[in-house]
């Protein structure tokens, strides 16, 4: 499998090489060479005026060529119309074999330019070993730039993909079952944000799995108690029919059914924290209906409209009332008021209240104040889940002046 950093790095290098080739081609085919060629053609016309006629003796042509070469400080070769060497200075400069109109030639002698004179002769001028073809110079210059960029780009490309490799290793570790797997967050770019998102997702998965394990363990314990009572009651009922025992069995079945219902709802909200069908709900009517189900429960409140899931909202209020009935002291007082754009529901009783150190723990699933308290410890956790799903929250609330304690729920009011 090809590494990502190699793909990125080779893409950069390939792009730079392409720039070098394109720039060299443009330089070679562009305006530079014709301009130089035109200048040398003009020099050829001047050289023709300085040279003797084509019919002049070879010695005269050689003497004139020596004088011209000395003035130009370069090597020159003169060919007749049949491309035969007539005279030369220094090294012999060959004519280009593949072109009939002269032009550039490159060889062991270095760059030279050949052009035809008007009388049919050819003049080849050595441009000097110290002078280089401008195309080659441009390619060398761009090649150096490509090398510098390539060397400097390697650490960047490798550093980027090294972080991606660590992130990949973290994902594989998490997928293998190590829920504590995390990756180091480096930098502030997209890869760093990706690593941070992975850590948050891994922490969320670890929390959910731990919560599910805890819920399974606690649910098994809580379900075992009413089942044991039901089994014992059935044995006794077979031996001695008793109406009171029958009522106790019915009560245990109701408790078991309620516990299963709460566990299922808790699991559903944990797995998919979303509301069901929402509609406009009159909180005043809903609170009044639920309060009517309990003895010693007084309700006073304003008319407040909310947009909510009515089934979940009814469960929220009922759980608070059941909690007050089980763990508080009658009478139960329920109030409903609209405060700015919020609906405030208070469910209070005259019990001892909740100690300061326990006020957040009571919302933890399966947490109970004292081991002998009735209930499974899921009611208040469901209340908080439902309140937060509706954009609100719940907290322990007390009024020492009236010796009342309980809970306050805040929900966003409609309109």
C-alpha positions, 0 to 999 in steps of 0.5 A: 500500500502506498503511503499518503506522504509519498503520494503528496510528496511525489505530487509536489515533485512531479508538479515542479518538474512539469513546471521546469519542462514547460518553462524550458519549452516555452523559452525554447520555442518562444521569442528568445531564440528567434531574437538571437538568430536574427541578430546573428543573421545581421552579423552574417551580413556584416561578415559578408562585407568583410570577407572576400568574394567566394571566387577569391583564393583560399589564402585570401579568405583565410586571411580575412577570416583570421582578421574577423576572428581576431576582432570578434575573439572567437573561432569561425569556420567558413564553408562553400556552397557545397558545404566544404570547409574553406577556412577556419580559425581554432577548432573546426566548427561543423555545420548542422547536418539536420538543418538546411537553414542553419541555426544552433548546433551543440557538440564537443566544441560547445554552442555554435551558430551557423547561417548562410551568406547571400553568396551561398557560403556558410559561416559558423561562429563559436559562441565560446565555451564559457557561454551556455545555451539559455534553455539549459541555463533556465532548466538548471535554474528551475531544477535547483528551485525544484530541488530546494522546494522538494527538500523543504516540502518533505518534512511538511508532507511527512509530518502531516501523514505521520499524524494521520498514521497515529490517528489510524493506529488509534482507530484500530486500537479502539476497534480492537476493543481498547476503549481507553485508546486516545491520540495526541492532538498536535497543531491547530489544523484539520488533522488536529481537529480530527484527532480531537473529534476522535478523542471525544467520540472515543470518550463518549463510546467508553462512557456509554459502554460503561453506563450500559455495563453498570445498568445491566449489572444494577438491573439484574440486581434490581429485577432479582428482588421482586422476582424472588418475592414473587417466587416465595409468594407463589410457594406460600400461596399454594400452601395457604391461600391468602388475600393479603398475600395475593395483593402483595404479589400483585404489588410486586408484579406492578413494581417489576413492570414499572422497573422494566418500563423504566429500564427500557426507557432509560436504555432507549434515551441513552441509545437514541437521545431524541424526542418522539412526536412533539406537539403543543402541551398545556402544562397546567392541565398536564400537572393537574391530571398527574397530581389528581393521581396522588393523595395529599397533593396540591397544585397551583399554577399559571397556564403555560404552553410548551412544545414537547413530547407529551408522553415523556413530559408526563413521565417526568412529572409522574416520576417527581411525584412518585419520588416525593411520595416514596422518599418525602413527607406529605403534603406534596406541593406542585407549582407552575409559573412562567418566568420570562421565557421559561416554565418553572415546575416545582415539586416539593414536600416537607421531608428532610430534603437531600444533603448538599453532597448528594444533590448531583448524585441523585441524578446518577442511574441506580443511585439511592440515598441509603441501601434500604430506600425503595425504588431502583434509582432510575426515576430522577435520572430519567427526569434529567434526561427528559428535561435536557432533551426538551432544552431544559434542566432539573435541579434540587430546590429548597425553601428553608423559610417554608421548610419545603424541599424537592426539585425544580424543572425549567423548560423553554415556554412557547410564545 
